[in-house]
Amino acid sequence: MDICIVGLGYVGLPLSITFAQAHSVYGYDVQEEKISLLKKGHSYVEDISDSDLAAVLDTSFFPATDPSCIEQSEFVIICVPTPLDEKKCPNLQFVKSACETVKDYIRRSHIIILESTTYPGTTEEVVIPILEKSGLKAGKDFGVAYSPERIDPGNSQYTIKNTPKVVGALTERDLQRSVTLYSSVIDTVVPVKDIKTAEASKILENIFRAVNIALINEIALIFESLGIDVWEALKAASSKKPSTFMPHYPGIGVGGHCIPVDPYYLAWKAKEVGHLARLIELSGEINDYMPLHTLYMILNKLKEKRKIEDAKVAVFGVTYKKDISDVRESPAVTLIELLKDYGIEVVYHDPHVFKIATKHGVIKGLPLEEAAKDCDCIVFAVDHTVFKTLDLSRLQSLMRTPIIVDGKNVFDFVEGFSYAGIGKVNL
């Protein structure tokens, strides 16, 4: 089959390489820098190595900035971002722009598939009307389907191939063709009765996680005041009733493109049809509060030892989860901005990230010992695997004031430090 992937980001590029193992794939993106890197054999997505790219480049995978490649494909799969605007409402500008491009090259027998996570109804209310400006009719002249992406960056256990893929379509024929396409490279494909159900499945998955993370974040705050270690309680609850208890873990906030964003898509749609998504929105507020709570923990520890205005804080880990380089919606970046708002000198160390963009400008990461030198507090914002084997006595010797604030339970016990942790009995 001939396939065109529109949008070569964290979803589109891995999907392209997966399909290119069995089909001919055009990868279209408006960012010329991305296409230039790919044509030179360099991957900018962590889950795709240069060798993965080399195996299919110019044989079955063809990166392009020319949208005419859309016309040459049987399937067109749209994988573009769906962010929020400043009011936490859906921002579908990238979806709309992609559809405007596709509609100029659409032809009869095309199947157009949206993979971007969005609220139920987007494909039929937004995507199809734009595509039908071509003069062709959806469900008659061309097919339409929705199949939510389920990419988990840095997860080597669950890949595109062995993660079940949900598919919903406008007609039965569209569904069967789309299932055939995905089944050619994915072990398990789950067809559902319509497009809205497919859209709902992904947003439900992410809201479930967001609400449960908010619940454990709130419990962590309560347990801190009660002198209870939430991490120990979680371990005990998981062992006592493993069939009825699903553990989620607290932290300095939530990040990535899914959990901090997708719940607001459904909350917005709920209001449109006359409902208030109170639990969903409250969960977002709790998760959004966690960087501020972490700031208060840092300030309280600093006050015990020195003047806050003279303090230097080192943030260890700036990605949104461990062992990846992705900083999208990272709460660690929010924490750095809050610290800088307070006038505190902030540096960071992350073995996966060279620099970050903040509202205070671009900040470059430092080597571990340089970041720790003469600082008054180290904040572990991410539980990167390498952090768990750090020589704490060496860090202590480098620091001006030995304070650790542990946002992800990196350590069970830190001798010789003034210590505070999310959901921990603070020392």
Secondary structure, DSSP 8 states (H G I E B T S, - for coil): -EEEEE--STTHHHHHHHHTTTSEEEEE-S-HHHHHHHHTT---STTS-HHHHHTTBTTTEEEES-GGGGTT-SEEEE-----B-TTS-B--HHHHHHHHHHHTT--TT-EEEE-S---TTHIIIIIHHHHGGGS--BTTTBEEEE------TT-SSS-TTTS-EEEEESSHHHHHHHHHHHHTT-S-EEE-SSHHHHHHHHHHHHHHHHHHHHHHHHHHHHHHHHT--HHHHHHHHHHH-TTT-------S---SSSTTTHHHHHHHHHHHTT---HHHHHHHHHHHHHHHHHHHHHHHHHHTTS-GGG-EEEEE--SSSTTS---TT-HHHHHHHHHHHTT-EEEEE-TT-SEEEETTEEEE---HHHHHTT-SEEEE-S--GGGGG--HHHHHHH-SS-EEEESS---S--TTSEEEETTS---
